[in-house]
């Protein structure tokens, strides 16, 4: 934690963007799933949505890990949307 302020921006900015994307994915997916549940959506469809979201979150966490280990690549919103079927 103490070293975080000294991390070069070429790593810190992509890392923070990836964490923002993870947070947004989780919050929007929670809202989406809540709406689907309240609408009485079929369990199989809920399972598909949940699995897609889980996979997208894992990919984003893999990106965060890669950034920690020296990569500066992030995912754009279109890639995330495609993964979760938006």
N, C-alpha and C positions, 0 to 999 in steps of 0.2 A: 504494500500500500504506500509506503513512504517513497518508493521509487516511481510511482505512477506519474507524478508531476514532472519527472525528468524524461519520460518516454517521448521520443521524437514524434512530432505531429503526423508524419507519414504512416505511423503505426496507430497512434492514439485515435486519430479521427476515424479511420476505417473500423477500428474496434468499437468505438462509441456508436457509430452508425449501425453496426451489426447488432449490438446490444439493443439499440432503439428498435430495430426491425424485429428482434425476438420479442420484446415487450409488446409492440404493436400487434404482432401475430397472435400472441397469447390473449391479449385483451379483446381483439376483434373476433377471434375464434370462440372465445368463451361467450361473447354476446350472440354470435351466430348460432352456436349450439343451444344456448338457452332458448332462443327464438324457435329453433327447430323442435326442441323438446316440447315447448309450450304449444306448438302447432300440431303436435301428435305425429310427427314424422316417424316413419318406419325405423325400427331398430337397426336394420341393415344399412340404411342410408346414414344414420347417426354414426355407426361404426366406420363407414367409409370416410366420412368427414373427419372424424377423430383420428383415424389412421393417417390421412393426408396431412393434417395439421401436425401430428407428431413427427412425421418424416420431414416436413419443412423445418420444424424447430430443430431437429437433429442436424440437418444440413447447415442451418445458421450457426448452431453451436460448433460444428466442425470448422466453419469459416472463422469464428471467434478464436478457436484453438490455433488455427493456422496463422492468424494474425499475431497471436501471442508468440508463436515460434518463428516470426519473421516475414510473413506474407502481408501484403497491403491490399489484397483483393477483397471486395465485398460483392453482395448480390444486389441486383436492382429489383424494384418492386414487381416488375413484370415477371421475372423469374420466380419470385415467391408466389405470386398469384397463380401462375401456371401450375406450380407444385400442389397447391391446395384446391385447385379446380375452380378458381374464380373466373 
